[in-house]
Amino acid sequence: MISLQSSNLLGCSCAPSNRRSKAIHAVSKKSALKIDYDNLGFGLKDVASNMYISKWSTGKGWDKGFLEPYGPLPMYPSAQVLNYGQSIFEGMKAQRSVKNGRMLLFRPDKNSERFTAGAARMSMPAVSKAQFIDAVTSIVRENADFVPPHGKGSLYLRPLLMGTGPILGLGPAPEYTFGVYAAAVGAYFKGGQLTPIHLIVEERFHRAAPGGMGGTKAAGNYSPVLVTQLEAKKNGYSDVVYLDAKTDTYLEEVSSCNIFVVKGKTIKTPPLAGTILPGVTRDSVIQLARSRGYEVVEEPVSVHEAMEADEVFTTGTAVVVCSVGSMTYRGQKKMFKGAEKNDPGPVALEIYDTLTSVQTEKIHIAEFKDWVVPVL
């Protein structure tokens, strides 16, 4: 188990120490009873009391990690992450079981595997699976008051790996910080969890290119989408879907989630070829859909094929499964099943119900029995 004691976060004697010395002796027990679970949004309004911190330094490796009250991280202006962007993150959720209210994580081993792959791609020291799982379960356990009741939301977890050591020339950081913080959240999109979203196809910018960073959950992949996302929202759309950088023909991803296209009993999704994120929810949906009799094909999906589809939906830890009500391409707007009544498409709803039922122990499917991990 993790230690509740800390040393200086950056591992160097001249980093700030007064706040840290007061924080390390006790974990915050701030009450979460004032959380309005019926009106949860996706943000930091209800950030959890405690966070996890572990440090790595040359010759010592990772320490055991510790818990402390949520707060600022001291680092120098010359920290590698602030100058050269050496940083990855994960997104996870803890939810309550429909059976007995116990706290559950969903496939944390897959997040750990992606975290390890991301660290390798960014030339950072990997966090072991044992330490990763211990960190996220400890955060859930210590912030149990922030895990909403069943059906009211979830505790969103954000593991981070950053090059926090100071450096001037381009190179790996001399010190690293692994942290996890959390917040009680509701639906990602403002309309609510099952309200269809409206996408516009982006043709000026690309999210990723072959041989680049698209398949890594690196911090630097996300802010570049804001220029198109904000413009889209200003024009009444929910988000943007990007095309491949080679031909401007095939769907890749929405700003922060994977995309699926439905025609009859066939579901297609872009393949993992290094330009899109290998989503944990994406993988789960593929397996669940196949178990329910759908043909799921991982192959390039042209924008023209998507515009002729019965349904389109997106997946991700934050969005779960979100039906697309319409997609606009070069001024042409395609409405999908359910959109005329502002309802989710039937396939998206079926997959959403199945996935969330597995995540909350409402149903048990033998082949997926190891997906749900109780936090004891």
N, C-alpha and C positions, 0 to 999 in steps of 0.2 A: 504494500500500500504506500501511498505517497506520504511524504513528510510535511508537517505543517510549519516547518521552519524554513527560513529563507536566508540567503546572503544577498549581496548587492546584485541587482538585476543584470547589469552589464558586465559583472565580473571584473571591474577595475575600480581602484580605490578612490578615483576622483569623481565618480558618478554620484548623483544625489543620494543621501543616505538617511536623513532624518525621518521623512515620511515612511520609508521602507521599514525602519527599525520599530516604528509604532504599529505597522500593519501586520508584521509577521507573527505576532504573539497570539492572535486570536482570529478565527474566521468570523466574518460578520454574520449576524443572525437577524438582520433587518426583516421585519414582517412583510409579507406580500399580500396581506389580507385586503388591502385597498385596491387590488387589481380588479378592473371592470372586465370580467371574462366575457361578457356578452357583447363588448364593443372593442375587442382586440384588433389592432392593426398590425402591419408588419414594420416594426421599427424598434427603437430603444427606449420607448416610454416606460416600459416595464422590464428594464434590464435587471438581470439577476444579481444578487448581492456579492457573490464570490466568483473569482476567476482562478485559473490554474496557471502557474508559471514554472518553466524549467529552462535551464541555461546549459549551453555547450561551450566549451573552450578547448583549444588545442592541448592535447596531452591528458585531459581529464574526461572528455566526452560529455555526455548528458548527466546532469545531477538527477536526484530522485524526484524532483518536482515538489512544489508546495502550493497551498491555497492561501489566498489573501483577498481582502475586500476589493471589489471592482474599482479600478482607478487608473490614472495615467501611468504610462511606461516611461521611465527616464532613459534617454539616450542622447548621444551627442549629435550635433548637426552633421557631423561627418560619418554617421552610421551608414553602412553600406546600403541598407534598405531605402534610406532617404535620398541617396545620390544615384544608385544604380538599380534599385528596384528588385533586390533579391528577396522575393517573398512569394509564398503560396498559401492557400487557405482551403478549408473544407466547409461544407454545410451539412448539418445533421439535425435530427429532431428526436426529442423524447416525448412520449405520449402516455396517457393513462389507459390501462386495460379496461375493456368494456366488462370483463368478468369480475374483477376484484379491485380495480383501481390502482394496481401496482404500476410502477413506472417501467417503460419499455423503450429500448433503442432498436433501430431497424438497420440491420446489416452493417454494423460498425466496422467489421473486418474489411469490407469493400472500400470504405472511406480510408481506412488505414493503408490499404494497398495502393490506392490512388495518391495518397499523401507521400508514400515512399517513392513512387514513380516520379512525382512532381519534384521531390527533393533532388533526385538524381539528375533530372533535366535542368535544374537550376543550380547544380553544383553545391548542394547543401548537405550536411550530415543528416542521414535518415533517423527518424524516431522509430524505435522498435514497436512492433504491433502490441506487445504487452504494455509498454508505457502509454501508447496512444489510447488503448482501451481503458486503462486505469485512469487516465486523465479525464476522459469524457464521462465515464461512470461516476467518478468522484465529483465532478461538477454537477451532474444531475442529482446525486445523493445530497450534496450540501446545499443545493438550491431547490429542494423538493417542494417548498411552498410556491415556487414559481411555475411548476408544471400544472397547466390548467386541468380542470375536470374533463372527463371524457366528453368529446363533442364540442368543446369550447375553444380548442386551439392546441398549441404544443409549446414545448420549450425548445427554441431554436438554438443550436450549438454552433459556435464558430471557432474551430481550431485554426491557429495561425503558426507559420514557421517563417521567421524573419532573420536576415543578416543584420544584427543590431550592433556589432562591433564597428569601431571607427576605422576608416580607410580613406586614402586620398586617390590613389591610382586605381584603375579598374582591376578588380580581382575579387576572389571570395572573401567574405567577412572573416575576421579572426575570432568572432564570437557570434553565437546564435541564440535566439529566444524562441521557445515553443510555448504558446499560450492558448488557453481556451476560455472564452467568455460565453454568456448565454442571455437570452431574453424570452419572455413569454410573448408569443405572437399569434396572430390570426391569419386571415387570407392575405396572399401576396398582392393580388390586384385589388384595386379599390372597390370594384363592383361586388366582391364576395367570391367565395370559393367556386361556386358552380355557375357563375355568370360568364357567358362567353366573352372572349376578348376579340379585338379587331386589329389585324396586322396589315402592314404595308410592306411590300417587297422593296428592299434597298438596292439601288443600282450604282450609286456613286462610290460608296466605301465597302470594304470587305472586312469581315471580322478576323479572318486568318488566311494564311496562304500555305501551300504544300511545303513541307520542310520547316515550318515555323512553330509557333507555340500554341496553336489552337487546341491541341489535345491535353494541355496542361492547365490546371486550375491556378494559374499565376495571377497575382494581383494586377499586373500590367495589362492583362487581356480585357479588363472590364471598363475602365474609364474611357477608352477610345470609342466605345459604342454610345456614349452619352450625347455626342453631337447629333447623331441621327435619331436616337431615342427621344430626346427632348423636342426635336423638331416634329417628330411623328405625333407625340402627345399634344403638342400645340395645335396640330391639325385634326385632333379628335380620335387618333388611333391609340391603342393600348401599348403597342410595341412594334418592333421592326424584325423582319426575317431577312437573313443575309443569304446571298448566292455564292457559289464557288468562285474563287479568284481566277481560275483558268479560263472559264468559258462564259461566266455570268448566266448560266443555264440551270444549275441544280441547286436545290435548297440545301442549306447547311444547318444553321441554328437560328433561333431567336436570340435576343441579346444575352439572356442568361438561362436558357433552357433548350432542351432537345425538341425535335418536332416529328410528328407522325402523320401519315396521310392514309385515309381509309377509302376503299372502293369495294363494296360488297363485303365479302368475308376475308378480304386481303388487306393487311396493314403493312405499309412500307415506311421505312425510316432510313435516313442517310447512313452509310456505313462508317465505321471507325477507321479513318484513313489518315489520322494525324491532324486533321483540321477542325474536328469537333470534339467536344468533351465526352469522355466515356462515363456518362451519368449513371449513378447507382439506381435512380428511379427508372431511367431508360432501360437498363438491363432487367430490372424487376418486371416492368411492363411487358417486355418482349416475352419473358418466360410465362407470365400469368396469362397473356393473350393466347399463347400457343396451348396452354393447358385448357383453355376454354374453347378450343376448336378453330381459332383463327389461323390463317396462314400469315406468318410474319416474315417479311423479306427485308434484309438489310442490303440495300442497293441504292445507287443514285436516283433521286426523285426530281424530275424536271419541274420547273415552275409551271409549265403548261399542264403537266399531269396533275399537279396540286390544284390548279384552277378548275379541273374537271372532277375532282374528288367528291365523294359523298360527305366526308367529314375530314377535319384536320384538328389535331390536338397537340398540346405541348406537355412536356414532363420535366420535373426537377424536384429537388428536395423542398424548395420554397413554394413552388406552384402546385406540387403534387401532380395531378392530372388536370389540365385546363382546356376546355373546349374552345376552339376558334370559331367565332360566329361569322367572320368574313375575312377575306384576304383581297387586298387591292394591288393590282399590278398594271403599271402604265395606264392608270386612269380607269381600268376596268375592275369593278368590285364583284367578287363572287361570294354569295351567301351560302352557308352550309346548313346541313340539317339541324333543326332546332332553333336556328337564329331568328326566324320570323317571330317566334314567341319569346325570344331572349332566354331560351332553354339550352342546356348542353346537348350535344349530339348523343344519340343512344349508345354508340360504341364507347365514346369517351366516358359517359356516365357509368356504363357497365364496368369498364376497367377501373375507374375511380373507386366505385363501390367495392370491387374485389380487393384492390390494393389496400385501401384504408381498413377494410375488414380484417385482412391479414395483419396489418400493422398494429391493430388494437385488440387482437385475439378474439374478434367477433366470430371468425371462422378459422378452421384449422385445415390446412392442406398439407398432407404428409410430406410431399417432396420439397416443401418450402418451410419445414418445421424449424430449421436453424436460423431463419431470417430474423426472428424476433428474440431479442436478448433482454431478459429482466434485469433491472438494476435493484440489487438487494441491499 
